Amino acid sequence: MAGVSLCLDIAQRRFFQRLDYSADPPLQTVIAKDVHGEVWKFRHIYRGTPRRHLLTTGWSTFVNQKKLVAGDSIVFLRAENGDLCVGIRRSRRGIGSGSGPESSLTIGWNSNNATCAIPYDGFSLFVKEDEMRNGRMKGRGRVRPEEVLEAAVLAANGKPFQVVYYPRASTPEFCVKASSVRAASAIGWCSGMRFKMAFETEDSSRISWFMGTVTSIQVADPVRWPNSPWRLLQRLF
């Protein structure tokens, strides 16, 4: 992404109105809302050598106010009411390298200090690097167990609840379909079982599938959550 213009691919501009290619140059004004309800106005133009679809006027202001950097992705979509919306997928800043899908990942609950190891191991790396950079945690990047429990109780009672999500720092799937959870719960997991798992590329341009092996299965916490249907899987890619 450049500071003065953005080259649009087919997927990004499919939510725009069709350009009038008989005009010279073909252009249109694009109006989109972000998650805060703020309205952004861009100029979409087809020009250059070779000709490309570009966002020009208004793009530089968007970049500066959103503090975009190389590697960030812009997302356009249509709301149910037809409004055009714009969002950002931040690059994985702060997450160290050398711990990709080939590494061994473990998740579990540490009852000694009431913390949970987050899957995908990105968040723990994010926290570790933040501590190294600042010398202390300063309360960033942590969700208290009490907050998780409160949200779970509210959800179980069909009431609204609030969650904290760190985009691109933990698993890509923030909300998982109930049907997927039920299907996974019906699987008789056992050590040595093979599976495949999807991972996004760094720039979110494509999905890669990796094969892995389940090395062990543990119950979440037989004391605190007896008869829980949840299981902790340790796997190796």
trRosetta pair geometry for C-beta under 8 A, 3 or more apart (Angstrom, degrees):
i j d omega theta_ij theta_ji phi_ij phi_ji
1 6 5.5 -11 -136 -112 88 94
1 63 6.9 175 142 -108 123 120
1 68 6.2 -43 93 139 150 134
1 70 7.0 -169 42 -108 82 52
1 72 6.8 -43 15 68 143 88
1 74 7.3 103 -95 -16 138 112
2 5 5.4 12 70 57 121 63
2 6 6.8 -164 41 -79 76 47
2 7 8.0 68 5 -14 106 86
3 60 5.5 47 160 -122 72 90
3 63 5.7 -156 -135 94 59 161
3 64 8.0 56 -152 -54 96 87
4 56 7.0 2 154 -146 76 71
4 59 6.9 81 166 81 25 113
4 60 5.4 0 -107 -69 46 114
5 54 4.6 -8 -176 -172 122 118
5 55 6.2 159 -158 76 63 53
5 56 4.9 -16 -104 -99 98 66
5 59 5.9 96 -116 63 31 155
6 54 6.6 142 69 -159 44 63
6 55 4.2 1 49 45 100 107
6 59 5.3 -162 -7 -147 101 143
6 74 6.8 1 -165 23 157 148
7 52 5.3 -35 -135 163 101 136
7 53 7.0 101 -163 75 57 63
7 54 6.0 -33 -96 -99 52 73
8 12 4.6 -129 -158 84 91 126
8 13 4.6 85 145 -45 136 110
8 44 7.3 -4 -6 -137 152 102
8 52 7.9 147 41 162 66 87
8 53 4.3 -64 58 108 105 111
8 54 6.9 -172 1 -92 90 19
8 55 6.4 92 -47 -25 110 92
9 12 5.3 94 53 8 69 102
9 13 7.4 -169 86 4 32 92
10 13 6.6 -75 -145 47 27 93
10 14 6.3 45 159 -51 66 100
11 14 6.1 -41 -151 1 27 118
12 15 7.7 -69 168 23 37 98
12 74 7.0 54 -132 93 130 94
12 75 7.8 -127 -116 -130 86 33
12 76 5.5 91 -164 20 68 115
13 16 4.9 -38 -166 16 72 122
13 44 7.1 129 -125 -151 113 138
13 53 5.5 -45 -52 152 158 158
13 76 7.7 57 -84 50 28 151
15 76 4.7 -157 48 130 138 113
15 77 6.3 -152 -89 -123 158 19
15 78 5.3 -171 -146 -42 113 94
15 84 6.0 133 141 -127 117 99
16 19 7.8 21 121 -46 123 81
16 28 7.0 137 177 80 118 140
16 30 6.0 -54 -118 -105 111 117
16 44 6.1 76 -145 -67 156 177
16 76 7.6 2 -47 147 81 160
16 84 7.6 46 -94 -117 56 145
17 28 6.2 -152 70 -173 106 163
19 23 7.8 -112 170 39 87 113
19 26 4.3 71 165 167 123 123
19 27 7.3 25 -139 -59 110 9
19 28 6.0 -135 -107 -16 75 118
19 44 7.2 -127 -82 118 112 112
19 46 5.9 93 165 -17 170 130
20 23 4.6 67 101 -10 105 110
20 26 5.8 -171 76 -131 53 91
20 28 7.9 120 10 -62 84 103
21 26 4.9 -25 -106 -76 45 144
21 46 7.2 -31 -112 65 80 156
22 26 7.8 92 37 -85 32 98
23 26 5.0 120 65 -95 96 53
23 27 7.0 -102 107 21 136 68
25 45 5.8 54 110 -167 128 101
25 46 6.1 -164 169 70 104 67
25 47 4.8 -13 -148 -76 160 106
26 45 7.1 144 91 -155 58 54
26 46 4.3 4 69 38 108 118
27 43 6.2 -4 -172 -178 116 96
27 44 6.5 159 -156 87 62 55
27 45 4.2 -10 -105 -103 101 80
27 46 7.1 -151 -72 15 57 69
28 43 7.6 161 83 -156 35 56
28 44 5.0 -12 62 60 84 104
29 41 6.3 -12 -174 -167 103 98
29 42 7.4 152 -161 80 55 43
29 43 6.1 -37 -103 -102 61 61
29 44 7.5 170 -102 17 10 83
30 41 7.2 151 80 -157 52 47
30 42 4.5 -18 63 65 104 94
30 43 7.4 169 16 -99 85 10
30 44 4.9 72 -28 -25 119 113
30 55 7.2 -65 40 -117 138 103
30 84 6.9 -97 -173 115 87 161
31 39 6.2 -5 -171 -171 96 104
31 40 7.3 161 -153 82 49 47
31 41 5.3 -13 -101 -103 76 75
31 42 8.0 -177 -75 24 32 67
31 84 6.6 122 88 55 56 120
32 39 7.4 153 82 -153 31 58
32 40 5.3 -22 67 62 81 96
32 42 7.4 0 14 8 107 109
32 76 6.6 -90 -115 -126 151 95
32 83 8.0 118 -139 162 53 82
32 84 4.4 -79 -103 116 82 99
32 85 5.9 116 -169 -143 95 11
32 86 4.0 83 130 -24 138 107
33 37 6.0 -19 -168 -144 119 33
33 38 6.8 147 -151 72 68 36
33 39 5.6 -37 -93 -95 74 60
33 40 7.4 158 -97 15 23 80
33 83 6.0 -4 17 160 122 127
33 84 7.3 134 15 87 72 57
33 85 5.4 -41 69 -112 78 69
33 86 7.1 166 74 22 26 79
34 37 7.3 -49 70 17 65 18
34 38 5.2 -3 38 56 106 89
34 40 6.5 64 -32 -15 98 118
34 85 7.2 112 -109 -165 23 78
34 86 5.6 -47 -85 74 71 85
34 87 6.7 126 -142 -90 74 53
35 85 7.8 65 -68 -169 56 117
35 87 6.4 59 -39 -106 102 97
40 58 6.4 130 176 170 83 122
40 62 5.7 58 -151 -93 138 116
40 86 6.0 -55 49 37 134 146
41 57 7.9 -27 120 117 88 96
41 58 5.0 -137 94 -106 62 154
42 55 4.6 -21 179 -156 134 108
42 56 7.5 128 -175 49 82 42
42 57 6.7 149 -159 83 45 63
42 58 4.3 -138 -98 79 51 127
42 59 5.8 61 -129 -61 109 78
42 62 7.3 -21 -78 -21 107 142
43 55 6.9 133 71 -158 50 54
43 56 4.8 -38 75 59 108 90
43 57 3.9 53 2 39 121 100
43 58 6.4 136 -3 16 73 106
44 53 6.7 -5 -171 -172 94 92
44 54 7.3 161 -151 82 48 43
44 55 5.9 -27 -94 -95 65 66
45 53 7.7 161 84 -152 35 49
45 54 5.4 -24 65 64 82 93
45 56 5.7 -5 19 -1 121 123
46 51 5.8 35 167 176 84 112
46 52 7.3 -159 -146 94 59 25
46 53 5.5 -23 -98 -95 79 63
46 54 7.6 158 -92 17 29 77
47 51 6.2 -83 -163 -135 11 81
47 52 7.4 -33 70 52 42 63
47 54 6.7 -55 45 21 85 123
48 51 5.5 135 64 -121 74 35
48 52 4.8 -15 54 23 140 91
48 54 7.0 105 -24 -30 128 130
55 58 7.3 -77 171 75 99 92
55 59 4.5 123 123 -75 101 128
56 59 6.1 -103 -171 8 9 121
58 61 5.8 -57 -157 38 44 112
58 62 6.3 47 149 -23 73 107
59 62 5.5 -56 -151 36 35 114
59 63 6.3 38 152 -22 68 104
60 63 5.6 -51 -149 33 32 114
60 64 6.4 27 156 -15 65 107
61 64 6.0 -58 -147 39 30 107
61 65 6.1 19 161 -11 67 112
62 65 6.3 -62 -140 42 25 102
62 66 5.9 4 168 1 64 118
62 68 7.7 25 125 -11 78 130
62 86 8.0 -47 -148 133 141 152
63 66 6.5 -72 -140 50 18 96
63 68 4.7 -82 -144 40 70 117
64 67 7.4 18 -179 -74 29 46
66 88 6.0 162 -180 -57 138 154
68 72 4.6 -128 -153 61 89 151
68 74 7.9 -15 -117 -63 147 98
68 88 6.9 -135 -96 -134 101 134
69 72 5.8 105 55 -17 56 112
69 91 6.7 -90 83 27 98 125
69 93 7.3 59 63 -63 143 137
70 91 7.4 8 106 -23 49 157
71 91 3.1 35 125 -83 116 151
71 92 7.9 -93 156 25 135 59
71 93 7.7 135 85 -54 140 88
71 202 7.1 -56 -149 148 109 102
71 203 6.5 -119 -147 -102 66 81
72 88 5.9 -12 -180 -168 115 104
72 89 6.9 160 -165 81 64 53
72 90 5.6 -30 -115 -124 94 44
72 91 5.3 -92 -65 -19 53 89
73 88 7.1 143 78 -161 52 53
73 89 4.3 -7 60 57 104 104
73 91 7.8 117 -13 -64 78 72
73 203 6.7 122 -64 -177 116 69
73 204 5.3 -80 -14 51 161 131
74 86 6.6 -17 -173 -167 99 98
74 87 7.5 149 -162 81 53 43
74 88 6.2 -29 -106 -103 58 65
74 89 7.9 -148 -67 21 14 77
75 86 7.1 144 79 -161 54 48
75 87 4.4 -23 64 67 106 92
75 88 7.1 -166 17 -75 89 16
75 89 6.1 72 -28 -20 119 101
76 84 6.5 -14 -165 -172 102 97
76 85 7.1 150 -155 80 51 52
76 86 5.7 -20 -99 -101 70 69
76 87 7.9 176 -77 23 26 72
77 84 7.8 154 83 -155 31 54
77 85 5.3 -22 66 62 79 101
77 87 7.3 -1 13 8 107 113
78 82 6.3 -24 -171 -144 108 33
78 83 7.2 149 -156 75 60 38
78 84 6.2 -37 -100 -99 67 54
78 85 7.2 157 -106 14 15 87
79 82 6.8 -32 71 38 77 20
79 83 4.5 4 35 56 121 90
79 84 7.9 -128 4 -61 85 10
79 85 5.6 88 -43 -28 97 120
89 167 6.9 -140 -143 167 63 132
89 168 6.9 115 -180 -54 82 122
89 204 5.6 17 115 -19 152 164
90 93 6.9 -70 161 13 109 101
90 167 5.9 110 34 99 103 119
90 168 5.6 -135 78 21 84 143
91 168 7.2 171 157 167 15 165
91 202 7.2 29 -149 169 92 88
91 203 7.6 -19 -109 -103 97 58
92 95 4.5 -48 164 34 106 126
92 122 7.0 -81 -151 -156 124 132
92 168 5.0 -140 -89 159 74 116
92 169 7.5 147 -137 -85 82 52
92 202 6.6 -98 17 -145 117 82
94 126 4.9 56 127 -135 111 84
94 129 5.6 173 -171 83 71 133
94 130 6.5 20 -160 -60 123 89
94 169 7.6 -15 84 -107 116 107
95 122 4.9 -14 -132 -158 137 92
95 125 5.2 76 -148 96 70 121
95 126 5.4 -33 -83 -71 76 85
95 129 7.5 -163 -101 12 22 144
95 168 7.8 -126 -14 139 140 90
95 169 6.7 -175 -67 -124 120 66
96 99 6.4 62 92 9 93 117
96 125 4.7 -124 26 -176 97 126
96 128 7.7 -41 -10 78 129 115
96 129 5.9 166 -45 -60 99 129
97 100 7.7 -3 -163 -43 66 93
98 103 7.9 79 143 -63 55 130
99 103 4.9 -25 -156 -9 59 161
99 121 5.7 -109 156 109 129 129
99 122 7.8 167 98 -85 121 57
99 125 6.2 -177 46 -66 154 146
100 103 6.3 129 61 -4 40 97
101 197 7.7 -176 -142 83 118 110
101 199 5.3 -107 -70 -36 131 161
101 208 7.8 -135 -9 100 159 117
101 210 4.5 -173 162 -44 143 171
101 237 4.8 -118 157 151 74 167
102 210 8.0 -130 -69 -151 54 142
102 237 5.3 -126 -120 99 26 107
103 121 7.0 -73 95 47 134 156
103 237 6.9 25 50 44 33 110
104 215 7.7 -1 -146 0 115 150
104 234 7.5 22 178 178 100 92
104 235 7.5 -172 -150 96 67 43
104 236 4.9 -21 -109 -108 92 78
104 237 7.5 -168 -87 20 43 72
105 119 6.6 68 158 -155 127 70
105 120 6.8 10 -147 -90 148 15
105 121 5.3 -132 -124 -25 98 115
105 234 7.7 -172 92 -150 51 58
105 235 6.3 -5 59 62 88 83
105 237 7.5 36 1 -11 102 107
106 117 6.5 5 106 119 79 151
106 234 5.0 0 -113 -120 85 97
107 116 7.8 16 -172 173 86 88
107 117 5.3 -168 -140 95 48 97
107 118 7.1 -36 -122 162 100 12
107 119 4.5 -26 -74 -75 134 82
107 232 5.6 -145 88 -150 85 99
107 233 7.5 29 41 56 105 58
107 234 7.8 -165 29 -87 61 61
108 116 7.6 -157 104 -152 32 65
108 117 5.3 25 47 35 63 118
108 218 6.9 12 -109 75 112 143
108 232 5.2 63 -93 -161 75 158
109 115 8.0 170 -156 91 56 37
109 116 5.4 -28 -107 -107 68 81
109 117 7.7 -134 -73 16 25 79
109 220 6.5 55 -2 -179 129 75
109 221 5.7 -47 65 -56 144 117
109 232 7.9 -133 -3 -70 81 144
110 113 5.6 0 119 45 118 82
110 114 7.3 -77 91 -12 77 8
110 115 5.1 -1 54 61 114 78
110 116 7.2 -165 18 -86 78 29
110 117 6.9 89 -24 -30 102 90
111 114 6.9 24 -150 -78 36 53
111 221 6.8 121 -70 -125 121 128
111 224 7.4 180 -110 -22 122 133
114 145 4.9 -93 170 -9 106 146
115 145 7.6 -124 -92 -50 33 107
116 145 7.3 127 -22 -92 105 93
116 148 7.8 43 -2 -33 144 169
117 124 6.6 -3 -149 -66 76 137
118 121 7.4 154 87 -90 77 26
118 122 7.8 -70 106 57 118 63
118 123 4.2 -1 73 52 151 133
118 124 6.0 -179 43 -38 95 87
118 170 5.1 -85 167 -119 130 115
119 170 6.8 78 69 -172 68 95
119 171 5.7 16 91 -51 108 112
120 123 7.2 75 77 -4 98 87
120 170 5.4 127 51 -171 131 52
120 171 4.8 176 -33 -73 138 64
121 124 5.6 -52 -157 39 60 112
121 125 6.3 62 148 -22 78 104
122 125 5.7 -62 -155 38 34 110
122 126 6.2 38 150 -25 69 105
122 168 7.6 -102 145 149 153 54
122 169 5.4 -169 120 -175 109 43
122 170 6.0 -168 64 -95 104 30
123 126 5.3 -50 -149 32 36 116
123 127 6.4 35 153 -17 67 102
123 141 7.1 168 -171 -173 89 109
123 166 6.2 110 -112 71 108 143
123 169 4.7 78 -93 146 75 95
123 170 4.6 2 -41 -77 121 86
124 127 5.7 -50 -149 36 34 111
124 128 6.3 36 151 -21 64 107
125 128 5.5 -53 -145 36 33 113
125 129 6.2 28 159 -15 67 105
126 129 6.2 -58 -147 38 26 104
126 130 6.3 26 154 -20 62 110
126 141 6.1 -166 115 -136 107 147
126 166 7.3 175 87 156 165 147
126 169 4.9 -18 -26 -148 161 113
127 130 5.7 -59 -149 36 29 112
127 131 6.4 31 154 -20 65 105
127 137 7.3 3 -167 -126 94 100
127 140 7.9 177 -121 99 74 81
127 141 4.8 -170 -93 117 86 141
127 142 7.4 78 -115 -66 128 82
128 131 5.8 -55 -153 33 30 111
128 132 6.5 27 152 -17 64 106
129 132 5.5 -53 -147 37 36 112
129 133 6.1 34 155 -20 68 107
130 133 5.8 -56 -144 37 30 109
130 134 6.1 -4 168 11 66 113
130 137 7.2 64 109 -133 108 54
130 140 6.0 -114 163 86 152 125
130 141 6.1 146 31 1 160 145
131 134 6.6 -74 -136 54 22 86
131 135 7.4 -73 178 107 56 5
131 136 6.6 -15 -143 -153 75 11
131 137 5.6 -16 -96 -78 94 66
132 135 7.9 27 -171 -69 18 35
134 137 7.7 128 81 -89 123 9
134 138 5.9 -56 135 -8 151 127
137 140 6.4 -160 170 38 68 71
137 141 7.6 -116 -164 52 93 98
137 142 7.2 32 172 -27 131 129
139 142 6.6 -102 -167 36 47 116
141 166 6.8 43 -130 -92 78 150
141 169 7.7 -126 -134 169 107 158
143 147 5.6 -111 -178 72 85 130
143 148 6.3 89 136 -52 115 97
143 164 5.2 -176 -97 61 115 126
144 147 4.7 97 65 -1 84 102
144 148 7.4 -152 98 -3 48 83
145 148 5.5 -54 -153 35 41 113
145 149 6.2 39 152 -19 71 105
146 149 5.7 -54 -147 38 33 112
146 150 6.2 36 153 -22 65 106
147 150 5.7 -50 -145 34 31 113
147 151 6.5 31 155 -17 63 105
147 164 7.3 19 137 3 145 116
148 151 5.9 -58 -152 37 29 109
148 152 6.3 30 152 -21 65 108
149 152 5.6 -55 -147 35 32 113
149 153 6.4 31 155 -20 66 105
150 153 5.9 -55 -149 34 30 109
150 154 6.4 27 155 -15 64 108
150 161 7.3 164 124 -144 76 112
151 154 5.8 -57 -148 39 31 110
151 155 6.1 31 155 -20 66 109
151 161 4.2 119 -143 167 71 134
151 162 6.7 -111 -98 64 106 46
151 163 5.7 81 -136 -82 155 80
152 155 5.8 -56 -145 37 29 111
152 156 6.3 30 156 -21 64 107
153 156 5.8 -55 -147 35 29 112
153 157 6.5 13 157 -5 63 111
154 157 6.1 -70 -151 46 29 101
154 159 4.4 -90 -167 78 82 103
154 160 6.8 -40 162 87 127 31
154 161 3.8 144 88 -77 132 110
155 158 7.7 44 -178 -70 32 22
155 159 7.5 -98 -69 56 22 63
155 161 5.2 -63 -52 7 81 145
165 170 8.0 -112 -158 38 70 118
165 174 5.4 21 -139 -132 145 126
166 169 3.7 -39 127 47 115 132
166 170 5.9 93 67 -7 99 96
167 174 7.9 -39 -100 -63 70 128
168 172 7.5 23 -101 -102 51 72
171 174 7.7 166 90 -71 85 42
172 199 7.9 143 -9 -143 131 46
172 200 5.4 109 -82 -5 155 124
173 176 5.3 61 149 -77 126 87
176 180 5.4 -104 171 74 98 129
176 181 6.0 108 114 -52 118 96
177 180 4.4 94 68 -1 91 103
177 181 7.2 -159 97 -5 51 82
178 181 5.6 -54 -153 36 39 112
178 182 6.3 37 152 -18 70 105
179 182 5.7 -53 -146 38 33 110
179 183 6.2 34 154 -21 65 106
180 183 5.7 -53 -146 36 30 112
180 184 6.3 28 155 -17 64 107
181 184 5.9 -57 -148 38 30 108
181 185 6.2 30 154 -22 65 108
182 185 5.6 -54 -146 35 31 113
182 186 6.6 31 155 -23 63 106
183 186 5.9 -58 -154 31 31 111
183 187 7.4 40 148 -33 61 97
184 187 5.8 -44 -161 11 40 116
185 229 5.8 17 -147 158 121 124
189 193 6.2 -123 -151 26 59 154
189 214 6.1 -156 -170 -153 98 170
189 217 5.2 139 115 -97 114 140
189 231 6.1 -174 50 96 144 155
189 233 6.3 -99 -170 -95 151 116
190 193 5.3 110 62 -38 67 113
190 214 7.0 121 86 89 32 135
190 217 6.9 -68 -114 -10 27 138
191 214 6.0 -131 -121 113 35 92
191 215 6.3 13 -141 178 91 25
191 216 5.8 9 -97 -94 109 42
191 217 6.6 -126 -54 -4 75 91
192 213 6.5 -24 -146 -170 31 107
192 214 6.8 -32 33 70 21 82
193 213 7.1 152 77 -155 39 60
193 214 4.5 12 54 28 90 121
194 211 6.4 -8 -171 -172 103 101
194 212 7.3 156 -154 84 57 40
194 213 5.7 -32 -99 -98 62 71
194 214 7.9 -128 -65 5 18 80
195 211 7.4 158 86 -153 35 57
195 212 5.6 -24 67 65 82 87
195 213 7.7 152 22 -94 75 24
195 214 6.8 59 0 -37 116 95
195 235 7.4 -59 49 -135 118 141
196 209 5.1 18 175 179 119 108
196 210 6.7 163 -153 81 71 35
196 211 5.2 -37 -96 -96 82 59
196 212 7.2 144 -103 16 30 77
197 209 7.1 154 74 -152 30 64
197 210 5.7 -26 61 62 81 86
197 212 6.1 4 5 5 114 126
197 237 7.8 -84 44 -98 121 115
198 207 5.0 -11 -166 -175 112 116
198 208 7.3 141 -156 75 59 37
198 209 5.6 -36 -97 -95 63 71
199 207 7.1 144 72 -159 35 65
199 208 5.3 -28 67 67 89 89
199 209 7.6 158 19 -95 75 23
199 210 6.1 22 -1 -3 120 115
200 204 5.2 -3 178 -112 129 61
200 206 7.7 153 -150 87 60 35
200 207 6.0 -43 -97 -103 56 65
200 208 7.8 130 -126 20 9 79
201 204 6.6 -149 68 -54 74 13
201 205 5.5 -36 64 45 131 80
201 206 5.3 41 -4 55 125 74
201 207 7.6 -125 -13 -82 80 21
201 208 6.4 89 -63 -14 82 109
210 237 5.3 12 149 -151 131 121
211 237 7.4 133 86 -148 43 71
212 235 4.8 47 154 166 132 119
212 236 6.2 164 -162 82 88 39
212 237 4.5 -48 -97 -94 101 64
213 235 6.5 162 81 -158 38 77
213 236 5.2 -18 60 60 90 92
214 217 6.7 20 169 -57 125 90
214 233 5.5 -66 -130 -162 105 109
214 234 7.3 101 -163 74 63 52
214 235 5.3 -45 -101 -100 49 87
215 234 4.9 -61 65 105 99 97
215 235 6.3 161 4 -113 86 27
215 236 5.3 68 -42 -14 121 106
216 233 7.7 161 84 -155 50 45
216 234 4.5 15 51 43 90 117
217 231 5.4 -9 -167 178 99 127
217 232 7.3 144 -161 75 48 54
217 233 6.0 -16 -106 -103 72 66
217 234 7.8 -141 -68 20 31 77
218 231 6.8 144 72 -167 39 74
218 232 4.5 -22 66 61 95 105
218 234 7.4 51 -3 -18 106 101
219 222 5.2 64 97 -59 143 86
219 225 8.0 -164 159 85 100 96
219 228 6.6 124 -172 59 95 102
219 230 7.9 97 -161 90 58 67
219 231 6.5 -56 -104 -115 41 67
219 232 7.4 22 104 13 8 92
220 225 5.3 -14 86 66 120 136
220 228 5.0 -49 34 90 123 151
220 230 4.7 37 -44 92 130 110
220 231 7.1 -118 -42 -102 77 21
220 232 6.1 126 -93 -33 54 100
221 224 4.2 1 119 43 132 101
221 225 4.9 83 66 26 89 93
221 228 7.4 50 49 8 64 146
222 225 7.5 -66 -100 71 14 60
222 226 5.8 46 -172 -102 57 68
223 226 7.2 7 -131 -57 9 87
225 228 3.9 28 141 -49 112 133
225 230 7.5 -4 128 44 147 111
